[in-house]
Amino acid sequence: MTEFAALATPAPDGTVTVTASGELDMTSAPELITVLREAIRTHGPSRVDLDLTGVTFMDSTGLQVLVAANTDVGGGLHITGTSPAVHRLLQLTGVLEEFGLPPGRSS
């Protein structure tokens, strides 16, 4: 099992980048929720860029966190990178385009 970690970094242009790594599941999802909500509350970004390149596994709980966070920023959650496993889950559930990813292509 890979330890989960998430870090929010505000940018001068008013966006926030959140970088996550490890396994995003029922036990680690609360940590991502906390980091995302704290970043949104503190910085009030127009957009949140979420890098999931380092996330080796994600289940439906992780997917629920992404959908909820997207709602929290008014549809402004953009996934900037995914691991193959995460990309496949997003593709299978039909939400690639909702998060700004092109359909059918691995990033």
C-alpha positions as CSV (number, residue, x, y, z in Angstrom):
1,M,0.0,0.0,0.0
2,T,1.3,3.4,-1.0
3,E,0.9,6.2,1.6
4,F,-1.5,8.9,0.3
5,A,-0.4,12.6,0.2
6,A,-1.9,15.8,-1.2
7,L,-0.4,19.2,-1.4
8,A,-2.0,22.5,-2.5
9,T,0.1,25.2,-4.1
10,P,-1.4,28.6,-5.0
11,A,-0.3,30.3,-8.1
12,P,0.0,34.1,-8.8
13,D,-2.7,33.8,-11.5
14,G,-5.4,33.0,-8.9
15,T,-5.4,29.2,-9.5
16,V,-4.4,26.5,-7.1
17,T,-2.6,23.3,-8.0
18,V,-3.2,20.2,-5.9
19,T,-0.8,17.4,-6.4
20,A,-1.8,14.0,-5.0
21,S,0.1,10.7,-4.8
22,G,-0.5,7.2,-3.4
23,E,-3.8,5.3,-3.2
24,L,-7.0,7.3,-3.3
25,D,-9.7,5.2,-1.6
26,M,-12.1,5.2,1.3
27,T,-9.4,5.6,3.9
28,S,-7.4,8.4,2.1
29,A,-10.3,10.3,0.5
30,P,-10.9,12.5,3.6
31,E,-7.4,13.8,3.4
32,L,-7.9,14.9,-0.2
33,I,-11.3,16.5,0.7
34,T,-9.6,18.4,3.5
35,V,-6.7,19.7,1.2
36,L,-9.1,20.7,-1.6
37,R,-11.6,22.4,0.7
38,E,-8.9,24.2,2.6
39,A,-7.4,25.5,-0.6
40,I,-10.7,26.6,-1.9
41,R,-11.6,28.3,1.4
42,T,-8.2,30.0,1.8
43,H,-7.5,31.1,-1.8
44,G,-10.9,31.3,-3.4
45,P,-9.4,30.1,-6.8
46,S,-11.2,30.5,-10.1
47,R,-9.8,27.1,-11.0
48,V,-8.2,24.1,-9.2
49,D,-5.7,22.1,-11.2
50,L,-5.4,18.6,-9.8
51,D,-2.4,16.4,-10.7
52,L,-3.2,12.7,-10.2
53,T,-0.1,11.4,-12.0
54,G,1.2,10.0,-8.8
55,V,-2.1,8.3,-7.8
56,T,-1.5,4.6,-8.3
57,F,-5.1,3.5,-7.4
58,M,-8.5,5.2,-7.1
59,D,-11.8,3.7,-6.3
60,S,-15.4,5.1,-6.4
61,T,-14.8,7.1,-3.2
62,G,-12.0,9.0,-4.9
63,L,-14.3,9.6,-7.9
64,Q,-17.0,11.0,-5.5
65,V,-14.4,13.4,-4.0
66,L,-13.5,14.7,-7.5
67,V,-17.2,15.3,-8.4
68,A,-17.9,17.1,-5.1
69,A,-14.7,19.3,-5.4
70,N,-15.7,20.2,-9.0
71,T,-19.1,21.4,-7.6
72,D,-17.3,23.3,-4.9
73,V,-15.3,25.4,-7.5
74,G,-18.3,25.8,-9.8
75,G,-17.0,23.3,-12.4
76,G,-13.5,24.7,-12.2
77,L,-11.7,21.5,-11.3
78,H,-9.3,20.5,-14.0
79,I,-7.3,17.3,-13.9
80,T,-3.9,18.0,-15.4
81,G,-2.4,14.5,-15.3
82,T,-3.4,11.0,-14.5
83,S,-1.7,7.6,-14.0
84,P,-2.9,4.9,-16.4
85,A,-5.1,3.3,-13.7
86,V,-6.8,6.6,-12.8
87,H,-7.3,7.6,-16.5
88,R,-9.0,4.2,-17.1
89,L,-11.4,4.7,-14.2
90,L,-12.3,8.2,-15.4
91,Q,-12.7,6.9,-18.9
92,L,-14.9,4.0,-17.9
93,T,-17.1,6.3,-15.8
94,G,-17.5,8.8,-18.6
95,V,-16.1,11.9,-16.7
96,L,-12.9,12.7,-18.6
97,E,-14.3,15.7,-20.4
98,E,-16.0,17.0,-17.2
99,F,-12.5,17.4,-15.7
100,G,-10.9,18.9,-18.8
101,L,-9.3,15.8,-20.2
102,P,-9.6,14.7,-23.8
103,P,-11.8,11.6,-24.3
104,G,-10.1,8.3,-25.0
105,R,-6.5,9.4,-24.6
106,S,-4.0,8.6,-21.9
107,S,-2.3,11.6,-20.4
